[in-house]
């Protein structure tokens, strides 16, 4: 499994635009083959930061997502609301277990 985690700082004046764009991205992304889960949340300690948590079955699913129309549309909208550097981290996970 591959897990991606992104942090997107957003301009407070464009908060609604960012949430709308991210919500649409998440909804459409969850419909893709190979996507285990795709969630976007506002950071509870900093509501000017979007947190994106993505889980994929394999690298092919990641690449398919990155080439999807809805992902490219979201990428095109980022300049409308971003307020700093976007961070993206990838985790290659060999095992997952439930703790609670």
LINLIN-V711211 format. One record per pair of residues at least 4 apart in sequence whose C-alpha atoms are under 8 Angstrom apart, sorted by the first residue. I is the first residue (numbers start at 0). J is the second residue. D is the distance in whole Angstrom. If there is no record, write none. Layout:
BEGIN
i:j:d
I:J:D
I:J:D
END
This chain:
BEGIN
i:j:d
0:54:7
0:55:6
0:56:5
0:57:6
0:91:6
0:92:5
0:93:6
0:94:8
1:54:6
1:55:5
1:56:6
1:57:6
1:58:7
1:61:8
1:89:7
1:90:6
1:91:5
1:92:6
2:52:7
2:53:5
2:54:5
2:55:6
2:89:6
2:90:5
2:91:6
2:92:7
3:51:8
3:52:6
3:53:5
3:54:7
3:87:7
3:88:6
3:89:5
3:90:6
4:50:7
4:51:6
4:52:5
4:53:6
4:87:6
4:88:5
4:89:7
5:49:8
5:50:6
5:51:5
5:52:7
5:85:7
5:86:5
5:87:4
5:88:6
6:48:7
6:49:6
6:50:5
6:51:6
6:85:6
6:86:5
6:87:7
7:48:5
7:49:5
7:50:6
7:81:7
7:83:8
7:84:7
7:85:5
7:86:7
8:47:6
8:48:4
8:49:6
8:81:6
8:82:5
8:83:6
8:84:7
8:85:7
9:13:7
9:14:7
9:17:7
9:47:5
9:48:6
9:49:7
9:80:5
9:81:5
9:82:5
9:83:7
10:14:6
10:47:7
10:80:5
10:81:6
10:82:5
11:47:6
13:17:6
13:79:7
13:80:5
14:18:6
14:47:7
14:80:7
15:19:6
16:20:6
16:79:8
16:80:7
17:21:6
17:77:8
17:79:8
17:80:6
18:22:6
19:23:6
20:24:6
20:73:6
20:76:8
21:25:6
21:39:7
21:73:7
22:26:6
22:39:7
23:27:6
24:28:6
24:69:6
24:70:7
24:73:7
25:29:6
25:37:6
25:38:6
25:39:7
26:30:7
27:31:7
27:69:7
28:34:7
28:37:7
28:64:7
28:69:8
28:70:8
29:34:6
29:35:7
29:36:6
29:37:6
30:34:7
31:64:7
32:60:7
33:55:6
33:56:5
33:57:7
33:59:8
33:60:5
33:61:8
34:53:8
34:54:6
34:55:5
34:56:6
34:60:7
35:53:8
35:54:5
35:55:5
35:56:6
36:52:8
36:53:6
36:54:5
36:55:7
37:51:7
37:52:6
37:53:4
37:54:6
38:51:6
38:52:5
38:53:6
39:49:7
39:50:6
39:51:4
39:52:6
40:49:6
40:50:5
40:51:7
41:45:7
41:46:5
41:47:7
41:48:6
41:49:5
41:50:6
42:46:5
42:47:7
42:48:6
42:49:6
42:50:6
55:60:6
55:61:6
56:60:6
57:61:7
58:62:6
59:63:6
60:64:6
61:65:6
62:66:6
63:67:6
64:70:7
65:70:6
65:71:7
66:70:7
66:71:7
67:71:6
68:72:6
69:73:6
70:74:6
71:75:6
72:76:6
73:77:6
76:80:7
77:81:6
END
